[in-house]
Amino acid sequence: DIQMTQSPSSLSASVGDRVTITCRSSQSIGNYLNWYQQKPGKAPKLLIYAASSLQSGVPSRFSGSGSGTDFTLTIGSLQPEDFATYYCQQSHSTPTVTFGGGTKVENK
Amino acid sequence: QVQLQESGPGLVKPSETLSLTCTVSGGSTRNYYWSWIRQPPGEGLEWIGYVYYTGSTIYNPSLKSRVSISMDTSKNQLSLKLSSVTAADTAVYYCVRENWGSGYSYQIFDLWGQGTLVTVSS
């Protein structure tokens, strides 16, 4: 199994801050890496696919980068609606995909 | 607009079989993979398995011995059965559409149901 490790597991930030979340895979996955946002009581929502492609309708303050084993999700200027938990997901070993443990972004 | 809605018992006894249905409305199940993903309270996401509209299935190896997923295209429904449940199977269960880019250039879970909480308890 490909293991996905996110860091940090949680962070505190303020509106307007630049936020960076890291995801590392246990083996190279090329660019088969997606990012999701989940708010309490809601299903996850796709933000970024193929490591750096912005899903339709997602604000441009969200961006993704990386390839191989190291990936980053960046929120350029944190907005009130961005406080949530973020998950990375690899699809290199499809159909058996795996998710990272999540990063909770909290209001400082 | 395509929507997914999970349904089924919210409480299942230990050792029994968990059974859920997902109804796809506003669109067809054809040409897509349909997955079940679960999330224990306060924890992360675990892919359970998928069914293609043709009925072919693939399961997470960690659950393979207990899982069955099927598709009824005439009803636009897919179902999940998980046998011999324990408290560790308590989770929100999501029905999810899986989509692929051209040439399998990428894979995404682009449409999610609202999820349904299933509690395993006597």
gemmi code that builds the backbone of each chain (N, CA, C; Angstrom):
import gemmi

chains = {
    "A": [
        ("ASP", (0.832, -1.194, 0.000), (0.000, 0.000, 0.000), (0.876, 1.256, 0.000)),
        ("ILE", (0.401, 2.263, -0.701), (1.068, 3.556, -0.674), (0.514, 4.349, 0.501)),
        ("GLN", (1.389, 4.761, 1.386), (0.994, 5.542, 2.556), (1.147, 7.028, 2.248)),
        ("MET", (0.154, 7.795, 2.683), (0.165, 9.235, 2.489), (0.260, 9.915, 3.852)),
        ("THR", (1.249, 10.784, 4.010), (1.471, 11.459, 5.279), (1.339, 12.963, 5.104)),
        ("GLN", (0.399, 13.538, 5.832), (0.198, 14.982, 5.760), (0.831, 15.672, 6.962)),
        ("SER", (1.307, 16.881, 6.739), (1.800, 17.698, 7.835), (1.522, 19.169, 7.568)),
        ("PRO", (1.222, 19.935, 8.640), (0.975, 19.415, 9.981), (-0.393, 18.734, 10.056)),
        ("SER", (-0.705, 18.135, 11.182), (-2.033, 17.546, 11.355), (-3.060, 18.630, 11.669)),
        ("SER", (-2.585, 19.742, 12.201), (-3.446, 20.890, 12.411), (-2.597, 22.149, 12.430)),
        ("LEU", (-3.227, 23.260, 12.131), (-2.544, 24.548, 12.177), (-3.549, 25.642, 12.501)),
        ("SER", (-3.037, 26.700, 13.097), (-3.855, 27.866, 13.408), (-3.407, 29.019, 12.531)),
        ("ALA", (-4.365, 29.678, 11.906), (-4.041, 30.782, 11.010), (-5.145, 31.833, 11.063)),
        ("SER", (-4.821, 32.998, 10.562), (-5.777, 34.103, 10.550), (-6.207, 34.422, 9.128)),
        ("VAL", (-7.346, 35.056, 9.014), (-7.820, 35.484, 7.705), (-6.755, 36.368, 7.060)),
        ("GLY", (-6.466, 36.078, 5.808), (-5.444, 36.805, 5.083), (-4.094, 36.117, 5.058)),
        ("ASP", (-3.888, 35.147, 5.930), (-2.611, 34.427, 5.979), (-2.449, 33.537, 4.745)),
        ("ARG", (-1.186, 33.305, 4.415), (-0.842, 32.303, 3.403), (-0.631, 30.987, 4.146)),
        ("VAL", (-1.310, 29.942, 3.702), (-1.280, 28.654, 4.391), (-0.725, 27.592, 3.458)),
        ("THR", (0.182, 26.787, 3.985), (0.779, 25.708, 3.204), (0.631, 24.393, 3.932)),
        ("ILE", (0.145, 23.398, 3.226), (-0.033, 22.036, 3.753), (0.778, 21.082, 2.882)),
        ("THR", (1.450, 20.152, 3.531), (2.317, 19.228, 2.824), (1.766, 17.809, 2.871)),
        ("CYS", (1.963, 17.083, 1.786), (1.568, 15.668, 1.694), (2.738, 14.903, 1.090)),
        ("ARG", (3.125, 13.831, 1.751), (4.242, 13.020, 1.265), (3.778, 11.584, 1.069)),
        ("SER", (4.145, 10.983, -0.047), (3.780, 9.594, -0.326), (4.956, 8.673, -0.050)),
        ("SER", (4.641, 7.419, 0.275), (5.685, 6.460, 0.649), (6.466, 5.943, -0.560)),
        ("GLN", (5.950, 6.207, -1.755), (6.674, 5.906, -2.985), (6.211, 6.893, -4.050)),
        ("SER", (6.950, 6.967, -5.123), (6.635, 7.943, -6.156), (5.262, 7.671, -6.776)),
        ("ILE", (4.475, 8.737, -6.889), (3.135, 8.617, -7.468), (2.963, 9.550, -8.668)),
        ("GLY", (4.068, 10.050, -9.207), (3.959, 10.956, -10.339), (3.190, 12.198, -9.928)),
        ("ASN", (2.139, 12.497, -10.687), (1.280, 13.628, -10.298), (-0.129, 13.162, -9.961)),
        ("TYR", (-0.267, 11.865, -9.592), (-1.587, 11.317, -9.280), (-1.972, 11.658, -7.839)),
        ("LEU", (-2.177, 12.963, -7.616), (-2.426, 13.456, -6.280), (-3.549, 14.484, -6.328)),
        ("ASN", (-4.555, 14.279, -5.489), (-5.685, 15.192, -5.405), (-5.792, 15.775, -4.004)),
        ("TRP", (-6.427, 16.936, -3.918), (-6.685, 17.592, -2.639), (-8.185, 17.832, -2.478)),
        ("TYR", (-8.687, 17.575, -1.257), (-10.096, 17.775, -0.938), (-10.213, 18.653, 0.304)),
        ("GLN", (-11.309, 19.370, 0.372), (-11.649, 20.179, 1.543), (-12.903, 19.579, 2.169)),
        ("GLN", (-12.902, 19.447, 3.484), (-14.084, 18.947, 4.172), (-14.440, 19.849, 5.335)),
        ("LYS", (-15.678, 20.287, 5.349), (-16.192, 21.067, 6.462), (-17.018, 20.158, 7.365)),
        ("PRO", (-17.157, 20.526, 8.648), (-17.859, 19.649, 9.600), (-19.245, 19.254, 9.123)),
        ("GLY", (-19.528, 17.951, 9.167), (-20.837, 17.450, 8.798), (-21.108, 17.401, 7.311)),
        ("LYS", (-20.091, 17.695, 6.507), (-20.254, 17.722, 5.049), (-19.330, 16.714, 4.385)),
        ("ALA", (-19.672, 16.368, 3.154), (-18.803, 15.498, 2.374), (-17.591, 16.279, 1.881)),
        ("PRO", (-16.502, 15.597, 1.632), (-15.341, 16.263, 1.034), (-15.687, 16.867, -0.323)),
        ("LYS", (-14.936, 17.914, -0.659), (-15.108, 18.605, -1.933), (-13.758, 18.649, -2.637)),
        ("LEU", (-13.738, 18.289, -3.898), (-12.498, 18.288, -4.677), (-12.032, 19.711, -4.947)),
        ("LEU", (-10.754, 19.978, -4.633), (-10.164, 21.292, -4.881), (-9.170, 21.253, -6.043)),
        ("ILE", (-8.235, 20.332, -5.957), (-7.106, 20.235, -6.871), (-6.983, 18.793, -7.342)),
        ("TYR", (-6.758, 18.592, -8.627), (-6.505, 17.252, -9.141), (-5.224, 17.246, -9.967)),
        ("ALA", (-4.684, 16.061, -10.149), (-3.418, 15.909, -10.881), (-2.355, 16.865, -10.342)),
        ("ALA", (-2.312, 16.969, -9.043), (-1.314, 17.731, -8.274), (-1.450, 19.241, -8.357)),
        ("SER", (-1.835, 19.763, -9.541), (-1.801, 21.225, -9.684), (-2.953, 21.812, -10.488)),
        ("SER", (-3.891, 20.988, -10.905), (-5.013, 21.495, -11.697), (-6.184, 21.870, -10.793)),
        ("LEU", (-6.678, 23.088, -10.988), (-7.757, 23.612, -10.158), (-9.102, 23.076, -10.667)),
        ("GLN", (-9.864, 22.460, -9.770), (-11.184, 21.983, -10.153), (-12.080, 23.178, -10.499)),
        ("SER", (-12.953, 22.978, -11.463), (-13.864, 24.026, -11.870), (-14.668, 24.576, -10.693)),
        ("GLY", (-14.715, 25.898, -10.597), (-15.492, 26.536, -9.547), (-14.739, 26.796, -8.261)),
        ("VAL", (-13.531, 26.287, -8.146), (-12.726, 26.480, -6.936), (-11.958, 27.800, -7.047)),
        ("PRO", (-11.968, 28.614, -6.001), (-11.282, 29.917, -6.067), (-9.792, 29.780, -6.363)),
        ("SER", (-9.275, 30.754, -7.069), (-7.885, 30.706, -7.521), (-6.874, 30.898, -6.392)),
        ("ARG", (-7.331, 31.229, -5.187), (-6.390, 31.325, -4.070), (-5.863, 29.947, -3.663)),
        ("PHE", (-6.533, 28.886, -4.127), (-6.058, 27.532, -3.877), (-5.115, 27.122, -5.007)),
        ("SER", (-3.982, 26.550, -4.643), (-3.064, 26.046, -5.657), (-2.352, 24.811, -5.128)),
        ("GLY", (-1.925, 23.974, -6.050), (-1.205, 22.771, -5.681), (0.068, 22.641, -6.489)),
        ("SER", (1.045, 21.976, -5.898), (2.305, 21.764, -6.600), (2.927, 20.461, -6.135)),
        ("GLY", (3.940, 20.051, -6.873), (4.689, 18.860, -6.496), (4.551, 17.732, -7.487)),
        ("SER", (5.426, 16.762, -7.344), (5.382, 15.532, -8.134), (6.305, 14.522, -7.476)),
        ("GLY", (6.094, 13.268, -7.808), (6.937, 12.230, -7.207), (6.416, 11.838, -5.833)),
        ("THR", (7.057, 12.336, -4.796), (6.649, 11.972, -3.441), (6.243, 13.165, -2.572)),
        ("ASP", (6.511, 14.376, -3.003), (6.262, 15.546, -2.164), (5.332, 16.541, -2.848)),
        ("PHE", (4.273, 16.888, -2.133), (3.232, 17.735, -2.696), (2.827, 18.814, -1.687)),
        ("THR", (2.320, 19.906, -2.223), (1.924, 21.033, -1.381), (0.597, 21.595, -1.843)),
        ("LEU", (-0.256, 21.900, -0.875), (-1.472, 22.678, -1.121), (-1.255, 24.036, -0.479)),
        ("THR", (-1.481, 25.090, -1.238), (-1.318, 26.446, -0.724), (-2.628, 27.204, -0.849)),
        ("ILE", (-2.982, 27.887, 0.227), (-4.103, 28.831, 0.196), (-3.464, 30.211, 0.223)),
        ("GLY", (-3.605, 30.963, -0.849), (-2.851, 32.207, -1.001), (-3.198, 33.261, 0.035)),
        ("SER", (-4.462, 33.416, 0.315), (-4.929, 34.377, 1.319), (-6.164, 33.765, 1.970)),
        ("LEU", (-5.981, 33.278, 3.182), (-7.025, 32.503, 3.852), (-8.287, 33.333, 4.043)),
        ("GLN", (-9.410, 32.761, 3.662), (-10.709, 33.409, 3.822), (-11.517, 32.703, 4.922)),
        ("PRO", (-12.514, 33.373, 5.493), (-13.287, 32.764, 6.591), (-13.878, 31.403, 6.243)),
        ("GLU", (-14.257, 31.237, 4.992), (-14.880, 29.966, 4.576), (-13.869, 28.843, 4.347)),
        ("ASP", (-12.578, 29.143, 4.502), (-11.545, 28.135, 4.265), (-11.171, 27.346, 5.511)),
        ("PHE", (-11.718, 27.725, 6.658), (-11.433, 26.940, 7.870), (-12.133, 25.599, 7.728)),
        ("ALA", (-11.336, 24.552, 7.676), (-11.842, 23.227, 7.309), (-10.698, 22.235, 7.475)),
        ("THR", (-10.977, 20.979, 7.147), (-9.942, 19.951, 7.125), (-9.639, 19.601, 5.675)),
        ("TYR", (-8.359, 19.447, 5.381), (-7.911, 19.190, 4.017), (-7.251, 17.816, 3.945)),
        ("TYR", (-7.594, 17.071, 2.890), (-7.059, 15.728, 2.694), (-6.386, 15.624, 1.331)),
        ("CYS", (-5.252, 14.948, 1.302), (-4.676, 14.569, 0.026), (-5.085, 13.122, -0.272)),
        ("GLN", (-5.035, 12.758, -1.544), (-5.441, 11.421, -1.978), (-4.605, 11.017, -3.183)),
        ("GLN", (-4.017, 9.829, -3.137), (-3.242, 9.354, -4.273), (-4.078, 8.368, -5.083)),
        ("SER", (-3.882, 8.434, -6.394), (-4.568, 7.490, -7.281), (-3.578, 6.740, -8.162)),
        ("HIS", (-2.299, 6.786, -7.778), (-1.299, 6.076, -8.568), (-1.536, 4.573, -8.513)),
        ("SER", (-1.933, 4.095, -7.333), (-2.137, 2.657, -7.164), (-3.594, 2.265, -7.387)),
        ("THR", (-4.277, 3.075, -8.208), (-5.671, 2.783, -8.483), (-5.836, 1.351, -8.974)),
        ("PRO", (-6.923, 0.653, -8.635), (-8.109, 1.201, -7.983), (-7.977, 1.391, -6.476)),
        ("THR", (-6.946, 0.863, -5.859), (-6.814, 0.997, -4.411), (-6.188, 2.339, -4.090)),
        ("VAL", (-7.013, 3.331, -3.889), (-6.534, 4.673, -3.593), (-6.432, 4.838, -2.087)),
        ("THR", (-5.599, 5.778, -1.647), (-5.454, 6.057, -0.226), (-5.431, 7.556, 0.014)),
        ("PHE", (-5.848, 7.926, 1.221), (-5.925, 9.315, 1.625), (-4.901, 9.600, 2.716)),
        ("GLY", (-4.504, 10.861, 2.799), (-3.714, 11.299, 3.927), (-4.592, 11.422, 5.166)),
        ("GLY", (-3.952, 11.648, 6.293), (-4.674, 11.691, 7.556), (-5.431, 12.988, 7.814)),
        ("GLY", (-5.208, 13.977, 6.979), (-5.929, 15.237, 7.114), (-5.151, 16.310, 7.834)),
        ("THR", (-5.428, 17.551, 7.465), (-4.878, 18.725, 8.134), (-6.020, 19.665, 8.467)),
        ("LYS", (-6.211, 19.941, 9.728), (-7.277, 20.824, 10.168), (-6.756, 22.251, 10.252)),
        ("VAL", (-7.392, 23.149, 9.524), (-7.018, 24.563, 9.550), (-8.001, 25.281, 10.464)),
        ("GLU", (-7.460, 25.807, 11.568), (-8.289, 26.451, 12.582), (-8.022, 27.939, 12.636)),
        ("ASN", (-8.983, 28.654, 13.187), (-8.878, 30.099, 13.319), (-8.025, 30.458, 14.530)),
        ("LYS", (-6.998, 31.225, 14.287), (-6.079, 31.594, 15.375), (-6.780, 32.545, 16.353)),
    ],
    "B": [
        ("GLN", (-28.916, 18.242, -12.646), (-27.732, 18.117, -11.783), (-27.768, 16.759, -11.090)),
        ("VAL", (-26.687, 16.029, -11.246), (-26.622, 14.691, -10.669), (-26.456, 14.788, -9.155)),
        ("GLN", (-27.233, 13.986, -8.451), (-27.147, 13.942, -6.994), (-27.104, 12.489, -6.533)),
        ("LEU", (-26.413, 12.281, -5.405), (-26.310, 10.956, -4.809), (-26.934, 10.991, -3.425)),
        ("GLN", (-27.695, 9.956, -3.094), (-28.351, 9.902, -1.791), (-28.202, 8.506, -1.203)),
        ("GLU", (-27.519, 8.438, -0.079), (-27.366, 7.165, 0.621), (-28.567, 6.906, 1.520)),
        ("SER", (-28.905, 5.649, 1.695), (-29.995, 5.286, 2.598), (-29.741, 3.909, 3.192)),
        ("GLY", (-30.313, 3.694, 4.376), (-30.153, 2.424, 5.050), (-30.211, 2.591, 6.555)),
        ("PRO", (-30.181, 1.480, 7.281), (-30.260, 1.537, 8.743), (-29.100, 2.312, 9.345)),
        ("GLY", (-29.399, 3.092, 10.370), (-28.362, 3.847, 11.049), (-27.729, 3.075, 12.195)),
        ("LEU", (-28.309, 1.950, 12.531), (-27.807, 1.135, 13.649), (-27.786, -0.330, 13.220)),
        ("VAL", (-26.635, -0.945, 13.404), (-26.467, -2.363, 13.051), (-25.824, -3.064, 14.246)),
        ("LYS", (-26.279, -4.264, 14.521), (-25.723, -5.027, 15.645), (-24.397, -5.699, 15.253)),
        ("PRO", (-23.507, -5.831, 16.214), (-22.238, -6.538, 15.945), (-22.507, -7.932, 15.379)),
        ("SER", (-21.652, -8.335, 14.445), (-21.686, -9.614, 13.733), (-22.717, -9.654, 12.609)),
        ("GLU", (-23.575, -8.650, 12.528), (-24.577, -8.640, 11.465), (-24.020, -7.973, 10.195)),
        ("THR", (-24.872, -7.847, 9.177), (-24.460, -7.277, 7.893), (-25.016, -5.870, 7.718)),
        ("LEU", (-24.120, -4.970, 7.414), (-24.472, -3.575, 7.113), (-24.907, -3.519, 5.651)),
        ("SER", (-26.062, -2.906, 5.393), (-26.556, -2.793, 4.020), (-26.984, -1.365, 3.734)),
        ("LEU", (-26.406, -0.784, 2.700), (-26.730, 0.577, 2.298), (-27.039, 0.625, 0.811)),
        ("THR", (-27.866, 1.595, 0.438), (-28.189, 1.840, -0.958), (-27.870, 3.280, -1.301)),
        ("CYS", (-27.413, 3.494, -2.513), (-27.165, 4.838, -3.021), (-27.996, 5.029, -4.283)),
        ("THR", (-28.824, 6.053, -4.284), (-29.646, 6.358, -5.446), (-29.048, 7.535, -6.199)),
        ("VAL", (-28.835, 7.337, -7.486), (-28.287, 8.372, -8.357), (-29.448, 9.039, -9.089)),
        ("SER", (-29.623, 10.319, -8.869), (-30.714, 11.042, -9.516), (-30.157, 12.150, -10.402)),
        ("GLY", (-30.915, 12.473, -11.452), (-30.519, 13.558, -12.337), (-29.487, 13.182, -13.377)),
        ("GLY", (-29.181, 11.914, -13.472), (-28.188, 11.481, -14.453), (-28.095, 9.971, -14.498)),
        ("SER", (-27.251, 9.490, -15.371), (-27.111, 8.051, -15.557), (-25.903, 7.513, -14.809)),
        ("THR", (-25.974, 6.216, -14.494), (-24.825, 5.556, -13.872), (-23.849, 5.040, -14.922)),
        ("ARG", (-24.250, 5.121, -16.196), (-23.439, 4.549, -17.242), (-22.101, 5.265, -17.411)),
        ("ASN", (-21.074, 4.460, -17.711), (-19.744, 4.978, -18.038), (-18.992, 5.583, -16.858)),
        ("TYR", (-19.476, 5.306, -15.655), (-18.771, 5.787, -14.472), (-18.454, 4.623, -13.538)),
        ("TYR", (-17.441, 4.866, -12.690), (-17.154, 4.014, -11.559), (-17.834, 4.643, -10.342)),
        ("TRP", (-18.398, 3.796, -9.490), (-19.121, 4.280, -8.315), (-18.524, 3.635, -7.071)),
        ("SER", (-18.014, 4.479, -6.188), (-17.291, 3.991, -5.026), (-18.068, 4.189, -3.740)),
        ("TRP", (-17.682, 3.424, -2.756), (-18.083, 3.676, -1.368), (-16.820, 4.043, -0.593)),
        ("ILE", (-16.923, 5.110, 0.164), (-15.827, 5.588, 1.011), (-16.396, 5.814, 2.399)),
        ("ARG", (-15.641, 5.470, 3.426), (-16.173, 5.648, 4.780), (-15.221, 6.492, 5.631)),
        ("GLN", (-15.779, 7.045, 6.701), (-15.017, 7.920, 7.582), (-15.488, 7.710, 9.018)),
        ("PRO", (-14.709, 7.011, 9.822), (-15.055, 6.876, 11.243), (-15.119, 8.248, 11.907)),
        ("PRO", (-15.929, 8.395, 12.927), (-16.065, 9.700, 13.594), (-14.713, 10.270, 14.006)),
        ("GLY", (-14.438, 11.494, 13.559), (-13.200, 12.177, 13.925), (-11.951, 11.653, 13.248)),
        ("GLU", (-12.113, 10.769, 12.277), (-10.959, 10.174, 11.625), (-10.932, 10.500, 10.130)),
        ("GLY", (-9.998, 9.850, 9.429), (-9.812, 10.111, 8.011), (-10.684, 9.230, 7.127)),
        ("LEU", (-10.380, 9.282, 5.834), (-11.189, 8.642, 4.804), (-10.583, 7.307, 4.369)),
        ("GLU", (-11.459, 6.326, 4.164), (-11.018, 5.001, 3.710), (-11.866, 4.567, 2.525)),
        ("TRP", (-11.187, 4.261, 1.407), (-11.883, 3.761, 0.231), (-12.260, 2.306, 0.473)),
        ("ILE", (-13.523, 1.960, 0.230), (-14.018, 0.604, 0.470), (-13.972, -0.236, -0.802)),
        ("GLY", (-14.397, 0.365, -1.914), (-14.420, -0.361, -3.170), (-15.269, 0.359, -4.187)),
        ("TYR", (-15.260, -0.175, -5.421), (-16.099, 0.433, -6.442), (-16.802, -0.613, -7.293)),
        ("VAL", (-17.844, -0.164, -7.954), (-18.525, -0.958, -8.969), (-18.591, -0.121, -10.236)),
        ("TYR", (-18.251, -0.731, -11.355), (-18.410, -0.076, -12.640), (-19.844, -0.290, -13.080)),
        ("TYR", (-20.346, 0.533, -13.986), (-21.747, 0.421, -14.374), (-22.063, -0.939, -15.002)),
        ("THR", (-21.030, -1.606, -15.473), (-21.217, -2.944, -16.051), (-21.405, -4.008, -14.974)),
        ("GLY", (-21.085, -3.637, -13.735), (-21.208, -4.584, -12.641), (-19.897, -5.122, -12.117)),
        ("SER", (-18.812, -4.844, -12.810), (-17.515, -5.308, -12.321), (-17.124, -4.544, -11.068)),
        ("THR", (-16.425, -5.215, -10.181), (-16.095, -4.621, -8.877), (-14.629, -4.806, -8.525)),
        ("ILE", (-14.149, -3.887, -7.682), (-12.830, -3.989, -7.070), (-12.987, -3.536, -5.623)),
        ("TYR", (-12.365, -4.254, -4.703), (-12.498, -3.921, -3.291), (-11.157, -3.627, -2.649)),
        ("ASN", (-11.196, -2.835, -1.575), (-10.012, -2.613, -0.766), (-9.584, -3.968, -0.179)),
        ("PRO", (-8.322, -4.348, -0.372), (-7.882, -5.654, 0.140), (-8.139, -5.850, 1.630)),
        ("SER", (-8.111, -4.752, 2.376), (-8.301, -4.864, 3.827), (-9.735, -5.226, 4.204)),
        ("LEU", (-10.674, -5.061, 3.286), (-12.085, -5.332, 3.559), (-12.667, -6.392, 2.627)),
        ("LYS", (-11.865, -6.844, 1.685), (-12.345, -7.670, 0.590), (-13.161, -8.888, 1.031)),
        ("SER", (-12.761, -9.511, 2.139), (-13.438, -10.736, 2.569), (-14.844, -10.474, 3.103)),
        ("ARG", (-15.158, -9.194, 3.387), (-16.448, -8.882, 4.018), (-17.345, -7.993, 3.164)),
        ("VAL", (-16.840, -7.524, 2.027), (-17.548, -6.496, 1.264), (-18.156, -7.048, -0.019)),
        ("SER", (-19.332, -6.498, -0.345), (-19.945, -6.754, -1.639), (-20.612, -5.476, -2.110)),
        ("ILE", (-20.289, -5.058, -3.329), (-20.900, -3.879, -3.929), (-21.545, -4.296, -5.241)),
        ("SER", (-22.757, -3.831, -5.464), (-23.462, -4.184, -6.693), (-24.164, -2.975, -7.280)),
        ("MET", (-24.554, -3.110, -8.535), (-25.175, -2.016, -9.280), (-26.471, -2.497, -9.915)),
        ("ASP", (-27.507, -1.691, -9.832), (-28.762, -1.929, -10.545), (-28.987, -0.721, -11.446)),
        ("THR", (-28.547, -0.840, -12.704), (-28.632, 0.307, -13.601), (-30.080, 0.669, -13.931)),
        ("SER", (-30.987, -0.306, -13.861), (-32.388, -0.021, -14.171), (-33.013, 0.904, -13.131)),
        ("LYS", (-32.494, 0.827, -11.916), (-32.991, 1.674, -10.830), (-32.052, 2.842, -10.533)),
        ("ASN", (-30.932, 2.903, -11.240), (-29.904, 3.917, -10.955), (-29.470, 3.847, -9.492)),
        ("GLN", (-29.227, 2.646, -9.035), (-28.835, 2.446, -7.648), (-27.617, 1.528, -7.540)),
        ("LEU", (-26.811, 1.797, -6.525), (-25.756, 0.876, -6.161), (-25.937, 0.537, -4.690)),
        ("SER", (-25.388, -0.608, -4.302), (-25.564, -1.028, -2.932), (-24.254, -1.504, -2.335)),
        ("LEU", (-24.194, -1.444, -1.018), (-23.020, -1.883, -0.266), (-23.471, -2.851, 0.803)),
        ("LYS", (-22.781, -3.970, 0.892), (-23.010, -4.908, 1.991), (-21.674, -5.191, 2.661)),
        ("LEU", (-21.641, -5.063, 3.969), (-20.440, -5.317, 4.754), (-20.839, -6.282, 5.864)),
        ("SER", (-20.261, -7.456, 5.834), (-20.678, -8.504, 6.767), (-19.830, -8.509, 8.030)),
        ("SER", (-20.323, -9.227, 9.027), (-19.594, -9.451, 10.291), (-19.051, -8.160, 10.869)),
        ("VAL", (-19.911, -7.168, 10.988), (-19.453, -5.845, 11.433), (-19.094, -5.840, 12.912)),
        ("THR", (-18.179, -4.949, 13.254), (-17.792, -4.677, 14.633), (-17.861, -3.172, 14.863)),
        ("ALA", (-17.563, -2.760, 16.080), (-17.596, -1.335, 16.404), (-16.638, -0.547, 15.509)),
        ("ALA", (-15.593, -1.184, 15.032), (-14.621, -0.508, 14.158), (-15.216, -0.124, 12.809)),
        ("ASP", (-16.375, -0.667, 12.488), (-17.037, -0.322, 11.230), (-17.999, 0.856, 11.387)),
        ("THR", (-18.099, 1.391, 12.586), (-18.905, 2.589, 12.808), (-18.289, 3.754, 12.050)),
        ("ALA", (-19.066, 4.370, 11.176), (-18.523, 5.415, 10.311), (-19.641, 6.100, 9.539)),
        ("VAL", (-19.295, 7.235, 8.951), (-20.137, 7.830, 7.916), (-19.745, 7.166, 6.601)),
        ("TYR", (-20.726, 6.659, 5.902), (-20.489, 5.981, 4.626), (-20.960, 6.893, 3.495)),
        ("TYR", (-20.032, 7.135, 2.559), (-20.308, 8.004, 1.419), (-20.392, 7.186, 0.127)),
        ("CYS", (-21.355, 7.543, -0.688), (-21.440, 7.069, -2.060), (-20.771, 8.140, -2.921)),
        ("VAL", (-19.875, 7.733, -3.816), (-19.046, 8.705, -4.522), (-18.861, 8.302, -5.983)),
        ("ARG", (-18.956, 9.276, -6.864), (-18.674, 9.036, -8.274), (-17.189, 9.244, -8.552)),
        ("GLU", (-16.631, 8.299, -9.264), (-15.231, 8.382, -9.642), (-15.152, 8.748, -11.125)),
        ("ASN", (-14.271, 9.656, -11.433), (-14.142, 10.124, -12.806), (-12.685, 10.077, -13.232)),
        ("TRP", (-12.465, 9.917, -14.520), (-11.113, 9.810, -15.054), (-10.908, 10.813, -16.179)),
        ("GLY", (-9.710, 11.347, -16.238), (-9.348, 12.191, -17.354), (-9.040, 11.358, -18.586)),
        ("SER", (-8.959, 12.009, -19.724), (-8.688, 11.292, -20.961), (-7.345, 10.588, -20.877)),
        ("GLY", (-7.302, 9.374, -21.375), (-6.064, 8.605, -21.327), (-5.627, 8.271, -19.914)),
        ("TYR", (-6.582, 8.226, -18.994), (-6.290, 7.944, -17.579), (-5.221, 8.895, -17.040)),
        ("SER", (-5.299, 10.125, -17.483), (-4.308, 11.112, -17.062), (-4.490, 11.546, -15.620)),
        ("TYR", (-5.700, 11.381, -15.111), (-5.941, 11.666, -13.708), (-7.191, 10.933, -13.265)),
        ("GLN", (-7.321, 10.789, -11.939), (-8.501, 10.158, -11.334), (-9.003, 11.067, -10.232)),
        ("ILE", (-10.302, 11.217, -10.126), (-10.862, 12.068, -9.082), (-12.166, 11.489, -8.547)),
        ("PHE", (-12.473, 11.860, -7.335), (-13.805, 11.649, -6.777), (-14.515, 12.994, -6.870)),
        ("ASP", (-15.371, 13.141, -7.892), (-15.884, 14.473, -8.187), (-17.310, 14.722, -7.722)),
        ("LEU", (-17.997, 13.704, -7.264), (-19.364, 13.886, -6.809), (-19.607, 12.977, -5.623)),
        ("TRP", (-20.039, 13.580, -4.505), (-20.225, 12.852, -3.255), (-21.673, 12.961, -2.791)),
        ("GLY", (-22.169, 11.868, -2.188), (-23.422, 11.956, -1.462), (-23.191, 12.688, -0.147)),
        ("GLN", (-24.249, 12.948, 0.565), (-24.123, 13.659, 1.834), (-23.578, 12.764, 2.938)),
        ("GLY", (-23.624, 11.457, 2.724), (-23.119, 10.526, 3.715), (-24.198, 10.093, 4.688)),
        ("THR", (-24.030, 8.887, 5.216), (-24.958, 8.385, 6.215), (-24.166, 7.717, 7.332)),
        ("LEU", (-24.486, 8.066, 8.560), (-23.790, 7.502, 9.713), (-24.381, 6.142, 10.055)),
        ("VAL", (-23.499, 5.157, 10.120), (-23.908, 3.832, 10.571), (-23.153, 3.511, 11.853)),
        ("THR", (-23.891, 3.216, 12.882), (-23.320, 2.874, 14.182), (-23.487, 1.382, 14.424)),
        ("VAL", (-22.399, 0.732, 14.806), (-22.456, -0.689, 15.149), (-22.479, -0.808, 16.664)),
        ("SER", (-23.595, -1.282, 17.172), (-23.763, -1.385, 18.617), (-24.910, -2.335, 18.922)),
        ("SER", (-24.789, -3.025, 20.030), (-25.871, -3.919, 20.445), (-26.930, -3.161, 21.235)),
    ],
}
model = gemmi.Model(1)
for chain_id, residues in chains.items():
    chain = gemmi.Chain(chain_id)
    for i, (resn, *xyz) in enumerate(residues, 1):
        res = gemmi.Residue()
        res.name, res.seqid = resn, gemmi.SeqId(i, " ")
        for name, pos in zip(("N", "CA", "C"), xyz):
            atom = gemmi.Atom()
            atom.name, atom.element = name, gemmi.Element(name[0])
            atom.pos, atom.b_iso = gemmi.Position(*pos), 0.0
            res.add_atom(atom)
        chain.add_residue(res)
    model.add_chain(chain)
structure = gemmi.Structure()
structure.add_model(model)
structure.setup_entities()
